[in-house]
Amino acid sequence: MKLVLDLHDIYNKGRDIERALNDIMAEAIAKKAPMIEIIPGKGSGALKKTVLRFLEQKEVKALYHRVEKDSKNFGRLFVHFKHTTPRGRR
């Protein structure tokens, strides 16, 4: 399962961008999705920088495993998760 967040429609709405990012992170954790694909688009790169700054926040960074920049498509990022199960449960 991969979740996708396309930010093209809200590229100039700061609060909506942050809300969408928070929502997709919460959904990935709730559904134990292994990856989120975030599409800020190519453009000037400002939206991608906004997304990366969001992901670098200490409390957000604690939620995921790593961020991968798509080498073939500058306008796409992947956020990978390692969901852990509580000890004693499988």
Helices and strands as residue ranges (DSSP letters): E 2-6, G 8-10, H 14-31, E 35-39, H 46-56, H 58-61, E 66-69, E 77-80
